[in-house]
Structure formats: C-alpha cells, structure tokens
Amino acid sequence: MTKILQRFVRDESGATAIEYGLIAAIIAVGLIASLQALKTNLVTTFDNVGNAVKGAN
C-alpha cells in the first residue's frame, strides 16, 4: 500500500494535463477578446460603407 501511495505522489502526468488545459483556456480567452474587438471594427466599417452607399443614392 505504501508503494502505491509513493508512486501516486511522484506521478506528475496529471499535473501536465492540467497545465496544458490552463494554457488552452488562456489562449481561448485571448482569442475571444480579440475577436470581440475585431467584430466591433467590422461592424463600424460596414456601417460606414452602408451609410456611404445610402448617401450616394
């Protein structure tokens, strides 16, 4: 029983998986934030183009 407990304490494969999961979550949050900013810029650009087209008629 002691050997099993010692092997469990030394095993770091679970920690590595958690670290990769945290890195993926941080990247996902960064992507979502940047896509929100891009969306705002795109909406503004298309609104300006739409208003210019309406004004040309």
C-alpha positions, -999 to +999 in steps of 0.1 A: +000+000+000+029+024+008+045+018-026+012+026-044+009+058-024+045+068-031+041+061-068+009+082-068+027+112-052+056+110-077+033+108-107+032+142-125+013+132-157-020+147-143-003+180-135+010+182-171-025+177-184-039+204-161-012+228-172-020+222-209-057+227-201-049+260-184-028+272-214-056+263-238-081+282-217-059+313-216-054+311-254-092+307-258-099+338-236-074+358-257-090+347-289-124+356-277-113+391-266-095+398-299-125+386-319-148+409-300-126+438-309-124+427-345-162+424-346-166+460-333-142+472-360-160+453-387-195+465-377-182+501-377-166+496-412-198+481-427-220+507-411-197+534-427-199+517-461-237+513-458-241+549-449-219+560-478-239+539-502-272+553-489-258+588-493-248+582-529-284+574-540 
